């Protein structure tokens, strides 16, 4: 089964975070630019992903989920540039006691569950987050690795392999995964810095 690799790099800190999304260059490094996003740190707002930093063409819009009054606390929906639903993703609070667990749903692909691989890393990041109101300390000091699977089979993963480097690697094992929806998930996960 062919594997595809992509990269998301956060390029700014503080109240406005900027992200560059790239294909892999074949050597494990960011190559061809695929997207750009900016995220204001607000309790409730949209996230837009564009083709480039000039924001000439919108690819994806992420909004808090409209499914139930509690959905805005944990869930998101992603739409393409024409407003069509690409899919949704959400934190599953009841399953996130030991390690954060996400649900990823894409029409035609089904529902995937993504869990952090390391319980120890999850606990360390949560501890740091208690003393860190904007998530920068937790994001800098702790690596993480989320594996998304269906029926125990890996579909894709999102990991932060280095400390002090806001670089995230996306490894995709199935061609059917919508790349725009995947990019939206990766940026949202980083922006939340969810413990």
Phi, psi and omega in degrees: 000126182292145179244134177248144180236138178227166183227141171236126180236125174279128187247001177208159182243186175084212188282343175232114179260139180242143184227137172247132181249130185222156168282166176280144181274005182092352180237016179086011181241158176300135180239244184298128177295137180238340183187167181214140180220150172234140181227115173281139180276089177231160180294325184217108175197171181270160172239127178246137174247130183246169178290330183204178184290342176284350180057040183286332181216127180277134178261312187218144170238129178252130179231155173300143184295145177264005185271086176093156185288337178274350187299326182297339179284332188225343191242154182219152173237143181243137182234146178281183186293346177259006178085010179276140181291123176273325183162190183214162176207153185201151170282139177256096188303318184293334180263004185253025182294308180273319180212145184299136181233129179247153172246135182234123183233126179230129178305132180088340179257331181096195184256127179248150176247129180244120180240146174292133186293321186252120175294320181297318179294319178300316180293321180296317180293321178296321178298315178296323182296332178300331183252015189222102187287336183249000174082002184288322181293311180300320181293326183279321190272343188237132171281164168207163181210116178251130176252125177255128185222163174231121181054039178082356180262131181293136178248314173200166178221155176230121180222153174249097190280347185232149172276147181060033177211111182278062180239130183237133182252130179249120181246119187247128181258349180234128180295338184286350178291127179290117185294323180294320177294321178296316179298319179299318178298313184298316180292319180296318179300316180293316183296325179288328188046047185288126178287000000 
